[in-house]
Amino acid sequence: MSTIVTVPDSVLREISKPVSVLDEKTTSIIQDMIRLLKATRDPVGVGLAASQIGIPLRIFLLREKELDEPTVFINPEIIKYSQRQQHPDKKNGTYEGCLSIPHHYAPVTRSMSVTVKYQDEKFAQKTKVFSAFSAHIIQHELDHLNGILFIDRVLEQNAKLYKVEGKTWTELSL
């Protein structure tokens, strides 16, 4: 099983290449990603991009809850962003984190819903609207495919970044 690549590995800054054919190698990568995502515990992973295992292909997984089977997105593209935004704060919303930047979290603002065109694990074309937490995860994972890390969004939005150790949240200077 692969391992999760962490910063400063340069593959995290690469723009991922499209998947042109769903062959045995690609299927094997997806199965490896699914096993790895299900195995994440600290924290529990809700999404994983192929670049996070060192493979710059346009594939990511989404699972909202720990026991959910991951949804596979191949060659995803957001074709519509809602005007309405999710603005997390301490009382409401989810602070964003990343398996490639463990134990760091920030209140990143993202669109409340997105319409995504993608291919599934059978390479069938899909178009679907996702909202709330799913939309947030999709935007995060699609950023990975474009070489963007959530820390870039933190800087862009002038948000606060926290390092979490146990139950202690420490604000970091950027």
C-alpha positions, 0 to 999 in steps of 0.5 A: 500500500502506498503512503501519503506524501507530505509537504514539501514534496514537489509532486504536491505542486504538480498539475496532474495529468488527465487519465486517458484510459481506465486500464489495470494500472489505473484501477490498481492505483484507485484501489490502493487509494481507497485502501489508504483512505479507509486506513487513515485514522489521525485524522480520519480522511474524507478525501484523497487525491492521486498526487497525495500518493505521489502519482500526478493523475487527475483522480480523487476520492470523496467520503463524507463519513468514515464508514462511507464507501469512497466515491471515485472522481476521474478527470473531474472538472467543476463546471459551476460554482454557487455564489453562496459561500461557506464561511467556517467559524468557531461556532459553525462550519468545518475547519479544513485540514489536509492529510499532506499537511497533518494536524494543521487546520484553518477556516477556508471559505469555499462555494456552498455547492458545485456542479462537477463533471467527471468519470466514475470508477467504470469510466462512465461520464457523470455530472452531479451537483454537490453541496455543503461538506461534499462541495468543500471536499471536492474543491479541496481535492480538485485544488490538489489536482491543480498543484494548490494546497489549502495553505495557499487558500489560507494565505489568499483569504488571510485566514488563521492557521492552527496546529493541533496537538491533542486538544491544544490548538495553537495559532501559527503566524503566516 
